[in-house]
Amino acid sequence: MSILRFTASQDTTITNAYKENLATRATDSNMGSADILEVFNIYAQASTSSSEKSRALVQFPLADIISKRSAGTVPASGSVNWYLRLYNAEHSSTLPDKFTMVAAAVSQSWEEGYGLDMDQYSDPGLGNSGYGATWSARATGSVSQGSLLLDGAADYVTVSDHDDFTFSNNSDSDSAFSVSAWVYLDDLGNAHSILTKWNTASSNKREWNLNVQVTTGLVFFLLYDETNDVQHEAKTTTALSATTWYHITVTYDGRSGATAGTGIKIYIDGTSDTLTVTNNSSYVIMRNTAADVIIGAETSASTFFDGKLDEISVWDKKLSATEVTELYNSGCPEDLRFHSAYISTAADLIAWWRFETAAVATADTTTTIQDHSDNSHSGTGTSLVAGSLSTTTPGTCTTTTLYWITAGGQFSTTAGYTYSQYFEKGFENLEVDISHVVEEWIKYENNSSTGIPNYGMGVHLHSDQEGATRGYYTKKFFGRGTEYFFKRPLLEARWDSSKNDDSRNFYLSSSMLDSNDNLNNLYLYNIVKGQLKDIPGLQGSPNVLLVSVFDEVPKSSSYPLALPRTNEIPPGVAAANDLSVTASRIETGVYTASFAYTSSATTIYPVWHTGSSHLVYNNTQFHTGSAIAVKTHYASNYNSKTAYVSNITNLKSAYANNEQSRFRVYVRQKDWNPTIYSIASADIETTVVEGAYYKVVRIVDDYDVINYGTASTNHTLMSYDASGNYFDLDMSMLESGYAYVIKLLYKVNGEYVEQSEEFKFRVE
C-alpha cells in the first residue's frame, strides 16, 4: 500500500458571530457534533465596523498512526508525505472567492463537544452549562463554578454503600484506588473528615478514611481490617493551614498485608509529601462492610468538616505521579473528562462530586448531590441549606487548559507549522502537505522532550481576509459526522512503495543507454510462514547481504560470473573487480541490489549470500533465484507508437472492507504478433510497464476515490517483479455497499496514456 487515510477523531467550529438578535455573541456556543465545519468573516453586520469570525478545528488519531508505523505499514519519517484534506460542502449561502485559507498547528488542548446548532448558536459549550470547545478565552474561574460549604456542626452528604467503594476482594487481597479533593479549612479547631467509608456505631464498619487532624493540620489516611480490628495509618509531615485552598490526592497501590500502609502516597498540591506510616502486622485486607461513603463527616464520631470541599473524585486505580500532577493542573480544577486517566479508561473514575448549581447539565440541590462520573453514586444532603452550595471556587486558574489563552483559539505561528492554500473559485477542497507537523506530533508522542503535542490543526482565513473591511461569507467543509463517507476530514499518508524488481525485465548493459538505464534491480523477499521477516545476523561487515550471478545453478566449485566493471556503473555500486554486489534492506524482510550486467551469458541465476569471499561456495548462501532471461537492447529503424492491452488476472467480484488486497496486472503490447518457428507457446508472457499507475472510481457517481498519483509522491505507482506489475489496496478506505472500478494509466514515451479497460468490483 502506498496510500492510507486516517479520519478525524474530533472536529468542531468556534465562532464569535452575533446571534440572531445582533447583540449577543456566540462565543460560548459549541458546534462539535455538527456535520459541517465553517470558516468565514462577516463585516459590518451588527454595526458599521463590527467583525464576526469563524474557525474550524480538526484532530486525528495519532495512536493509530504510530501503531501502523511500528508495524511497518507506514514508512519512516522522510519517506512519507502527510496531507490534510477537507472537502468542500455545497450550500445555498454566498460562497466567497479569491481568498487564502491557513492551516496551522493548534497549540492548546480542546474537546469536540456535543453541540449541533450552527444557525442560532443555541447549544452551550464549556463555561455555559455545556461541554466542548468555544471561542472564549481563558476565564478567571475554571470548570468549577461552586463548592460545598459545611458549617462544622451537622452538615454532610451521604452516598449509599456500594461495592464500587470497597477496594478488596473480601478474601485475600486489596485493590488499588485513589481519592482526590479540593479542601479549604475555616479553622483547625475541629477534626476535618473529608471522605470516609467508616462507621463505628453499633457493629463497626470501617474500610478507609481521609481526614485532617485537629490542631496540627496534618492529613491522615487510614486503611482498616475489620476482621482483625487493626489499621494502617499514613500521615503527612506537611500541615495544612486554615483559610487556604489545597488539592489533596491519596493513592494506594493495593499491596495488602502487613506493609500495606507503605503502599499509600499523599500528594499536596500535586507534590508527594513525606509520610509517617504506622503499619500493623496483623492487617490482612480491608473487608466489605455496609458503611456508607460520607462527604464532610465521620458521623458516628460526630466530627464534621468546617470549611469548603470541591471536585471530590474516587478512582479505581492508583493514579501515577504524572496523573496526579495533571489532576492538580497547576492549581485549577480540571474537567475530569479531559483527564488522560479518564480518556484511557473511563470506568476507572468511580465517582465525581462537583457541587455545582451552574455549568452542568443537572444541577445539585441541598438534597441531591450529583455524581458526574459514568456511574450513579449521587449523594443525599443532610442539614444543607441554600448557602451550602457556595459560589466560592478553588484555585487560581491561571494555567488551566480548559479555555483558550486568547479568544479564538491558540495556533502556532512558527515557520513550518503553518500552511496556506489559495482558493480561486472558492469551491475547491483544502489539500495541504503538513508532513512536518505530523512528524513533530509523532516525535512528541515517543519522547515528550521533542516535537509538539498533537492538538490537531486549526483552519481559518488568512489575516488579510479575516481582518478585512469586507465579508468572506461563507466557506464550508464537511465534518467527520457527515453521511458522505468520502467527504470526511482526512489525514492522508502518501508514499512511493513501488518495487522495481527486474527479474522479468533484466537487460544486458548497452552503450546506447546511460548509467541509470543500465542498472538492473533484483529483490529478495524473506517470507517466513507467510510473513516478511528480516534475515537474522546481518549486522555489518563481513555479515552483509551480497548477490552474485551464475550462468547455471552454482555447484560447490562454481565461480561467479564477472559483475560490472567500475567504469560501466555509477560510483559506489561495486568496488573494482568485486564479484558481489552489496544488497540493501528497504523494509522488513525485503532486500534489493542494483548493478549493470556485462557478461555474455543469456540466462543467469542470482545467488544471495553473505561473507567476505567472492567465492560464493565459501560463504553462507541464503537463496538461489530462478532463471533470469537476459534481454538485449536494440534500436529500431522506425518510430513505433507502443500501445498495450491490460487485464487484472486475480480480480474478484467482491471484497470485504477489512481486506488488504494485491492486484496482479497482466500487460501485453496491442496487436501482439510473435514470430513462430517450430515451437509455439500457449502462454503469453506479461510485459512490464515501468510507469504504470492505478486509480479507483465509485461507479454510482463517477467519484474519484483515489486518483492517479503521478505527482512527486508517486503514491499509486505500481510495483513489478517476475510476474509483472502489481499494486496493493486497503479496502477499508472504500465505503461498503458500493461498486467500484479500477482504471490504469501508463507512461509511454514521456506521455501519460489512460488505458481503455475497466475492472469492476464491489466492497461488502
Secondary structure in CASP SS format (residue, H / E / C, confidence):
PFRMAT SS
TARGET T0000
AUTHOR 0000-0000-0000
METHOD secondary structure of the structure
MODEL  1
M C 1.00
S C 1.00
I E 1.00
L E 1.00
R E 1.00
F E 1.00
T E 1.00
A C 1.00
S C 1.00
Q E 1.00
D E 1.00
T E 1.00
T E 1.00
I E 1.00
T E 1.00
N C 1.00
A C 1.00
Y E 1.00
K C 1.00
E C 1.00
N C 1.00
L C 1.00
A C 1.00
T C 1.00
R E 1.00
A C 1.00
T C 1.00
D C 1.00
S E 1.00
N C 1.00
M C 1.00
G C 1.00
S C 1.00
A C 1.00
D C 1.00
I E 1.00
L E 1.00
E E 1.00
V E 1.00
F E 1.00
N E 1.00
I E 1.00
Y E 1.00
A C 1.00
Q C 1.00
A C 1.00
S C 1.00
T C 1.00
S C 1.00
S C 1.00
S E 1.00
E E 1.00
K E 1.00
S E 1.00
R E 1.00
A E 1.00
L E 1.00
V E 1.00
Q E 1.00
F C 1.00
P C 1.00
L H 1.00
A H 1.00
D H 1.00
I H 1.00
I H 1.00
S H 1.00
K H 1.00
R H 1.00
S H 1.00
A C 1.00
G C 1.00
T C 1.00
V C 1.00
P C 1.00
A C 1.00
S C 1.00
G C 1.00
S C 1.00
V C 1.00
N E 1.00
W E 1.00
Y E 1.00
L E 1.00
R E 1.00
L E 1.00
Y C 1.00
N E 1.00
A C 1.00
E C 1.00
H C 1.00
S C 1.00
S C 1.00
T C 1.00
L C 1.00
P C 1.00
D C 1.00
K C 1.00
F E 1.00
T E 1.00
M E 1.00
V E 1.00
A E 1.00
A E 1.00
A E 1.00
V E 1.00
S C 1.00
Q C 1.00
S C 1.00
W C 1.00
E C 1.00
E C 1.00
G C 1.00
Y C 1.00
G C 1.00
L C 1.00
D C 1.00
M C 1.00
D C 1.00
Q C 1.00
Y C 1.00
S C 1.00
D C 1.00
P E 1.00
G C 1.00
L C 1.00
G C 1.00
N C 1.00
S C 1.00
G C 1.00
Y C 1.00
G C 1.00
A C 1.00
T C 1.00
W C 1.00
S C 1.00
A E 1.00
R C 1.00
A C 1.00
T C 1.00
G C 1.00
S C 1.00
V C 1.00
S C 1.00
Q C 1.00
G C 1.00
S E 1.00
L E 1.00
L E 1.00
L E 1.00
D E 1.00
G C 1.00
A C 1.00
A C 1.00
D C 1.00
Y E 1.00
V E 1.00
T E 1.00
V E 1.00
S C 1.00
D C 1.00
H C 1.00
D H 1.00
D H 1.00
F H 1.00
T C 1.00
F C 1.00
S E 1.00
N C 1.00
N C 1.00
S C 1.00
D C 1.00
S C 1.00
D E 1.00
S C 1.00
A C 1.00
F E 1.00
S E 1.00
V E 1.00
S E 1.00
A E 1.00
W E 1.00
V E 1.00
Y E 1.00
L E 1.00
D C 1.00
D C 1.00
L C 1.00
G C 1.00
N C 1.00
A C 1.00
H E 1.00
S E 1.00
I E 1.00
L E 1.00
T E 1.00
K E 1.00
W E 1.00
N E 1.00
T C 1.00
A C 1.00
S C 1.00
S C 1.00
N C 1.00
K E 1.00
R E 1.00
E E 1.00
W E 1.00
N E 1.00
L E 1.00
N E 1.00
V E 1.00
Q C 1.00
V C 1.00
T C 1.00
T C 1.00
G C 1.00
L E 1.00
V E 1.00
F E 1.00
F E 1.00
L E 1.00
L E 1.00
Y E 1.00
D E 1.00
E C 1.00
T C 1.00
N C 1.00
D C 1.00
V E 1.00
Q E 1.00
H E 1.00
E E 1.00
A E 1.00
K E 1.00
T E 1.00
T E 1.00
T E 1.00
A E 1.00
L C 1.00
S C 1.00
A C 1.00
T C 1.00
T C 1.00
W E 1.00
Y E 1.00
H E 1.00
I E 1.00
T E 1.00
V E 1.00
T E 1.00
Y E 1.00
D C 1.00
G C 1.00
R C 1.00
S C 1.00
G C 1.00
A C 1.00
T C 1.00
A H 1.00
G H 1.00
T H 1.00
G H 1.00
I E 1.00
K E 1.00
I E 1.00
Y E 1.00
I E 1.00
D C 1.00
G C 1.00
T E 1.00
S E 1.00
D C 1.00
T C 1.00
L E 1.00
T E 1.00
V E 1.00
T E 1.00
N C 1.00
N C 1.00
S C 1.00
S C 1.00
Y C 1.00
V C 1.00
I C 1.00
M C 1.00
R C 1.00
N C 1.00
T C 1.00
A C 1.00
A C 1.00
D C 1.00
V E 1.00
I E 1.00
I E 1.00
G C 1.00
A E 1.00
E E 1.00
T H 1.00
S H 1.00
A H 1.00
S C 1.00
T E 1.00
F E 1.00
F C 1.00
D E 1.00
G E 1.00
K E 1.00
L E 1.00
D E 1.00
E E 1.00
I E 1.00
S E 1.00
V E 1.00
W E 1.00
D C 1.00
K C 1.00
K C 1.00
L C 1.00
S C 1.00
A H 1.00
T H 1.00
E H 1.00
V H 1.00
T H 1.00
E H 1.00
L H 1.00
Y H 1.00
N C 1.00
S C 1.00
G C 1.00
C C 1.00
P C 1.00
E C 1.00
D C 1.00
L H 1.00
R H 1.00
F H 1.00
H C 1.00
S H 1.00
A H 1.00
Y H 1.00
I H 1.00
S H 1.00
T C 1.00
A H 1.00
A H 1.00
D H 1.00
L E 1.00
I E 1.00
A E 1.00
W E 1.00
W E 1.00
R C 1.00
F C 1.00
E C 1.00
T C 1.00
A C 1.00
A C 1.00
V C 1.00
A C 1.00
T C 1.00
A C 1.00
D C 1.00
T C 1.00
T C 1.00
T C 1.00
T E 1.00
I E 1.00
Q C 1.00
D E 1.00
H C 1.00
S C 1.00
D C 1.00
N C 1.00
S C 1.00
H C 1.00
S C 1.00
G E 1.00
T E 1.00
G E 1.00
T E 1.00
S C 1.00
L C 1.00
V C 1.00
A H 1.00
G H 1.00
S H 1.00
L E 1.00
S E 1.00
T C 1.00
T C 1.00
T C 1.00
P C 1.00
G C 1.00
T C 1.00
C C 1.00
T C 1.00
T C 1.00
T C 1.00
T C 1.00
L C 1.00
Y C 1.00
W E 1.00
I C 1.00
T C 1.00
A C 1.00
G C 1.00
G C 1.00
Q C 1.00
F E 1.00
S C 1.00
T C 1.00
T C 1.00
A C 1.00
G C 1.00
Y C 1.00
T E 1.00
Y E 1.00
S E 1.00
Q E 1.00
Y E 1.00
F E 1.00
E C 1.00
K C 1.00
G C 1.00
F C 1.00
E C 1.00
N C 1.00
L E 1.00
E E 1.00
V E 1.00
D E 1.00
I C 1.00
S H 1.00
H H 1.00
V H 1.00
V H 1.00
E H 1.00
E H 1.00
W H 1.00
I H 1.00
K H 1.00
Y H 1.00
E H 1.00
N H 1.00
N C 1.00
S C 1.00
S C 1.00
T C 1.00
G C 1.00
I C 1.00
P C 1.00
N C 1.00
Y C 1.00
G C 1.00
M E 1.00
G E 1.00
V E 1.00
H E 1.00
L E 1.00
H C 1.00
S H 1.00
D H 1.00
Q H 1.00
E H 1.00
G C 1.00
A C 1.00
T C 1.00
R C 1.00
G C 1.00
Y E 1.00
Y E 1.00
T E 1.00
K E 1.00
K E 1.00
F E 1.00
F E 1.00
G C 1.00
R C 1.00
G C 1.00
T C 1.00
E C 1.00
Y C 1.00
F H 1.00
F H 1.00
K H 1.00
R C 1.00
P C 1.00
L E 1.00
L E 1.00
E E 1.00
A E 1.00
R E 1.00
W C 1.00
D C 1.00
S C 1.00
S C 1.00
K C 1.00
N E 1.00
D C 1.00
D C 1.00
S C 1.00
R C 1.00
N C 1.00
F C 1.00
Y E 1.00
L E 1.00
S C 1.00
S C 1.00
S C 1.00
M C 1.00
L C 1.00
D C 1.00
S C 1.00
N C 1.00
D C 1.00
N C 1.00
L C 1.00
N E 1.00
N E 1.00
L E 1.00
Y E 1.00
L E 1.00
Y E 1.00
N C 1.00
I E 1.00
V E 1.00
K C 1.00
G C 1.00
Q E 1.00
L E 1.00
K C 1.00
D C 1.00
I C 1.00
P C 1.00
G C 1.00
L C 1.00
Q C 1.00
G E 1.00
S C 1.00
P C 1.00
N E 1.00
V C 1.00
L E 1.00
L E 1.00
V E 1.00
S E 1.00
V E 1.00
F E 1.00
D C 1.00
E C 1.00
V C 1.00
P C 1.00
K C 1.00
S C 1.00
S C 1.00
S C 1.00
Y C 1.00
P C 1.00
L C 1.00
A C 1.00
L C 1.00
P C 1.00
R C 1.00
T H 1.00
N H 1.00
E H 1.00
I C 1.00
P C 1.00
P C 1.00
G C 1.00
V C 1.00
A C 1.00
A C 1.00
A C 1.00
N C 1.00
D C 1.00
L C 1.00
S C 1.00
V E 1.00
T E 1.00
A C 1.00
S E 1.00
R E 1.00
I E 1.00
E E 1.00
T C 1.00
G C 1.00
V E 1.00
Y E 1.00
T E 1.00
A E 1.00
S E 1.00
F E 1.00
A C 1.00
Y E 1.00
T C 1.00
S C 1.00
S C 1.00
A C 1.00
T C 1.00
T E 1.00
I E 1.00
Y E 1.00
P E 1.00
V E 1.00
W E 1.00
H E 1.00
T E 1.00
G C 1.00
S C 1.00
S C 1.00
H C 1.00
L C 1.00
V H 1.00
Y H 1.00
N H 1.00
N C 1.00
T E 1.00
Q E 1.00
F E 1.00
H E 1.00
T E 1.00
G C 1.00
S C 1.00
A C 1.00
I E 1.00
A E 1.00
V C 1.00
K E 1.00
T C 1.00
H C 1.00
Y C 1.00
A C 1.00
S C 1.00
N C 1.00
Y C 1.00
N C 1.00
S C 1.00
K C 1.00
T C 1.00
A C 1.00
Y E 1.00
V E 1.00
S E 1.00
N E 1.00
I E 1.00
T C 1.00
N C 1.00
L C 1.00
K C 1.00
S C 1.00
A E 1.00
Y E 1.00
A C 1.00
N C 1.00
N C 1.00
E C 1.00
Q E 1.00
S E 1.00
R E 1.00
F E 1.00
R E 1.00
V E 1.00
Y E 1.00
V E 1.00
R E 1.00
Q E 1.00
K C 1.00
D C 1.00
W C 1.00
N C 1.00
P C 1.00
T C 1.00
I C 1.00
Y C 1.00
S C 1.00
I C 1.00
A C 1.00
S C 1.00
A C 1.00
D C 1.00
I C 1.00
E C 1.00
T C 1.00
T C 1.00
V C 1.00
V C 1.00
E C 1.00
G C 1.00
A E 1.00
Y E 1.00
Y E 1.00
K E 1.00
V E 1.00
V E 1.00
R E 1.00
I C 1.00
V C 1.00
D C 1.00
D C 1.00
Y E 1.00
D E 1.00
V E 1.00
I E 1.00
N C 1.00
Y C 1.00
G C 1.00
T C 1.00
A C 1.00
S C 1.00
T C 1.00
N C 1.00
H C 1.00
T C 1.00
L E 1.00
M C 1.00
S E 1.00
Y E 1.00
D E 1.00
A C 1.00
S C 1.00
G E 1.00
N E 1.00
Y E 1.00
F E 1.00
D E 1.00
L E 1.00
D E 1.00
M H 1.00
S H 1.00
M H 1.00
L C 1.00
E C 1.00
S C 1.00
G C 1.00
Y E 1.00
A E 1.00
Y E 1.00
V E 1.00
I E 1.00
K E 1.00
L E 1.00
L E 1.00
Y E 1.00
K E 1.00
V E 1.00
N C 1.00
G C 1.00
E E 1.00
Y E 1.00
V E 1.00
E E 1.00
Q C 1.00
S C 1.00
E C 1.00
E C 1.00
F E 1.00
K E 1.00
F E 1.00
R E 1.00
V E 1.00
E C 1.00
END
